[in-house]
Amino acid sequence: MQGSRSDHRTTYRELDRRSNQLAHLLIELRVVPDAVLAVGMPCSPEWVLAVWAVAKAGAGWLSVDPAQPYERNRFVCADSGVRLGITLERYVDELPFEDMFWVILDDRAVTGRIRRYPETGFGITKRPFALFGHSNLS
């Protein structure tokens, strides 16, 4: 899943493991059920990874297309209350940054941090209070 090469293949098992790891990071970043995260990249293997991880963290996602005008993406994120997003390095300059934090999947530090999380899923746990979303769960 590195890059968006059309010749890259991945298994569902690999996708499951990597999305579990990313979901663990999102939960550590205090993503809670009912939160909405931006996925700032075109459809690609990384996009699928991000969407699966967001869903596993219990949140929803908003697709933000870096090919769209900057002001449109800024408005969409602000109007949706999105404060956290997932993207790739090559799209950072095309995405809004006001009141946003972006997890950059192909940043070496982020990749290293994600790899430290378990590849296994997780059951329902008591999550911390909302920082990037809200939750009605206690």
Backbone torsions as a table, in degrees:
resi	resn	phi	psi	omega
1	MET	NA	13.5	177.0
2	GLN	-82.7	128.7	-177.3
3	GLY	71.6	-179.7	179.8
4	SER	-114.8	41.7	-179.3
5	ARG	-70.4	133.2	-179.1
6	SER	-71.2	-17.0	-179.0
7	ASP	-88.4	-4.5	-179.2
8	HIS	-80.2	132.6	178.1
9	ARG	-118.9	148.0	175.6
10	THR	-140.7	156.1	178.0
11	THR	-95.7	161.4	174.7
12	TYR	-61.7	-34.7	178.9
13	ARG	-62.3	-44.7	178.5
14	GLU	-63.9	-44.1	178.2
15	LEU	-61.1	-42.6	179.0
16	ASP	-61.5	-47.0	-178.9
17	ARG	-63.9	-47.9	-178.3
18	ARG	-66.9	-36.9	178.7
19	SER	-70.5	-32.3	173.4
20	ASN	-61.4	-45.8	-179.7
21	GLN	-61.3	-45.3	179.1
22	LEU	-65.4	-38.2	177.7
23	ALA	-61.7	-39.7	176.6
24	HIS	-59.9	-42.5	177.4
25	LEU	-62.4	-44.6	-179.5
26	LEU	-60.3	-41.2	178.2
27	ILE	-65.3	-39.3	175.9
28	GLU	-62.0	-32.3	177.2
29	LEU	-79.5	8.0	175.5
30	ARG	72.5	32.3	170.7
31	VAL	-74.9	129.2	-176.6
32	VAL	-122.3	164.2	173.8
33	PRO	-54.4	143.7	-178.0
34	ASP	82.0	-7.5	174.9
35	ALA	-70.6	159.0	174.8
36	VAL	-125.3	128.5	178.5
37	LEU	-113.7	149.1	174.8
38	ALA	-86.7	141.1	170.9
39	VAL	-115.0	101.8	-171.3
40	GLY	-99.1	71.7	177.1
41	MET	-165.9	157.1	175.7
42	PRO	-70.4	166.7	177.6
43	CYS	-56.9	128.9	-176.0
44	SER	-168.1	173.9	174.4
45	PRO	-58.2	-36.3	179.1
46	GLU	-67.7	-34.8	177.5
47	TRP	-62.2	-45.6	178.7
48	VAL	-61.2	-45.2	177.9
49	LEU	-56.2	-47.9	-178.3
50	ALA	-62.9	-45.9	-178.6
51	VAL	-63.8	-42.7	178.1
52	TRP	-62.2	-43.2	-179.4
53	ALA	-64.6	-41.7	178.3
54	VAL	-60.8	-46.0	179.0
55	ALA	-62.1	-41.5	179.2
56	LYS	-65.1	-29.6	177.1
57	ALA	-78.2	-6.0	177.0
58	GLY	90.2	8.2	-176.5
59	ALA	-102.1	175.8	174.4
60	GLY	-107.5	169.2	-178.1
61	TRP	-131.9	152.5	177.5
62	LEU	-125.1	120.2	-179.6
63	SER	-78.9	127.3	178.9
64	VAL	-120.9	115.9	-175.2
65	ASP	-89.4	114.4	179.8
66	PRO	-60.9	-17.5	179.1
67	ALA	-77.8	-15.1	177.8
68	GLN	-77.7	159.5	178.6
69	PRO	-58.4	142.7	-178.3
70	TYR	-52.7	-48.1	-177.3
71	GLU	-61.4	-36.0	176.9
72	ARG	-64.3	-46.9	179.6
73	ASN	-64.0	-38.5	177.7
74	ARG	-61.9	-45.6	179.6
75	PHE	-62.0	-46.7	-178.4
76	VAL	-59.4	-44.7	179.9
77	CYS	-66.6	-45.0	-179.7
78	ALA	-64.6	-44.8	-178.2
79	ASP	-64.4	-31.3	-179.3
80	SER	-87.6	-8.4	-178.6
81	GLY	74.1	18.3	-178.9
82	VAL	-73.6	131.9	178.8
83	ARG	-122.6	-10.7	-178.6
84	LEU	-131.6	139.1	178.8
85	GLY	-142.3	167.0	178.2
86	ILE	-123.6	132.5	-179.1
87	THR	-152.1	-172.4	174.0
88	LEU	-118.5	155.7	-176.6
89	GLU	-51.7	-41.5	-175.2
90	ARG	-67.5	-10.9	-179.8
91	TYR	-106.5	-5.1	-174.1
92	VAL	-54.9	-44.3	-176.7
93	ASP	-69.5	-15.6	-178.6
94	GLU	-95.8	-3.7	-173.3
95	LEU	-111.5	152.2	-179.9
96	PRO	-67.3	146.6	178.7
97	PHE	-123.9	-10.5	178.6
98	GLU	-64.4	122.2	179.3
99	ASP	58.3	25.9	-178.5
100	MET	-125.1	150.0	170.2
101	PHE	-124.8	129.2	-178.6
102	TRP	-110.7	127.8	169.7
103	VAL	-85.6	117.0	-176.4
104	ILE	-99.0	103.7	-171.4
105	LEU	-57.7	-34.0	-176.6
106	ASP	-98.8	13.4	171.8
107	ASP	-75.3	132.9	-175.0
108	ARG	-58.9	-40.7	-179.7
109	ALA	-65.7	-41.5	179.1
110	VAL	-66.7	-44.6	178.5
111	THR	-57.9	-44.7	178.2
112	GLY	-62.5	-40.3	179.8
113	ARG	-66.7	-43.8	-179.6
114	ILE	-61.6	-40.5	-178.4
115	ARG	-63.9	-19.0	179.5
116	ARG	-77.1	-14.8	-178.9
117	TYR	-83.0	154.9	179.0
118	PRO	-65.9	148.8	178.3
119	GLU	-83.0	-6.1	-178.0
120	THR	-87.1	158.4	176.8
121	GLY	-74.7	-172.4	-178.4
122	PHE	-144.5	151.2	178.2
123	GLY	-83.7	-174.2	177.6
124	ILE	-70.1	125.1	179.5
125	THR	-126.5	162.2	174.6
126	LYS	-77.4	118.3	-176.1
127	ARG	-95.0	156.8	178.5
128	PRO	-67.5	169.1	178.7
129	PHE	-59.5	162.0	-175.7
130	ALA	-71.5	132.2	171.9
131	LEU	-118.6	-42.7	179.9
132	PHE	-108.7	15.5	179.7
133	GLY	-173.4	-163.7	177.0
134	HIS	-138.6	161.1	179.9
135	SER	-146.2	144.1	175.0
136	ASN	-92.4	0.1	-179.7
137	LEU	-83.7	144.5	179.1
138	SER	-105.1	NA	NA
